[in-house]
């Protein structure tokens, strides 16, 4: 049997998707680990702020905030999470870094950015929603993995 020499796939750019949850922070840790192995690696971090329920449904179930106020609050929280991830990455030795804050459908925004910047790998966390919820709602990581044109690493 003829064995061919397999080489490590080169990584020059990765996209790490975060949302502030523990699985997404583990994905960030994985991205940092990859950046430490590959010295000239460009690491891009995306935080997608989803639209609140009342924006999508037109209802205001809590009655306390207007849609505009809720969107602004979510965007501020997203900026805080993204800035923390940036500072954390830099403190762990990642210097070649860009961040993106988007608003909309998380899977769609991640895929759109990936198509725009052309990463070799997308690193994303998995929240373990369960089988039925995953089947009916779909998870962001499932949708990204199914529709990405590059490799996707799902971190649990």
Steps between C-alpha positions, in 0.01 A plus 500: 500500500648831388493759776511861400644761726224719637585850602332730745250729333627855520287746692549866423162635615234376739164643594382447857130552569406601854180591684613520862397146597743248651517290180585809294773595748642148461495564124696820564752303707534254211561789258766642732666157520509477121644852477780400738593202281492695172690822571376713206139390534236771450221450753168672438233501769132556423227576752149497356226673694173325414183696456278495811176299495276806470693618191427173324143446625387862532394428858648639819462219756678685782348841430794676661718601206429617150652305216755776436601505868530120508714498184728766649531304826585179315756683285670648808517155659644359177767771492593418859532127423701570185736742676556246778582232241742735324678594825511135608648393164765772507593415861551141382741599223275545195612817325367453146135556588186663359154520653156532344171588667196410290127501562255252352470127458819355654557217251434723199730777628782254578473342155481840326815619677676171424416538131631855511833446681577142393620320815656155485300394805197614701511419872162503675354375826207261540238560769364142500137600451374144482374293211141628464584865544789461256276331243224760516698817562842402371810609680734771379794258497301244295396761246852641471655154460241396240535814288862605533742489208796449736575259784302544822619395845213464747624524858298343784 
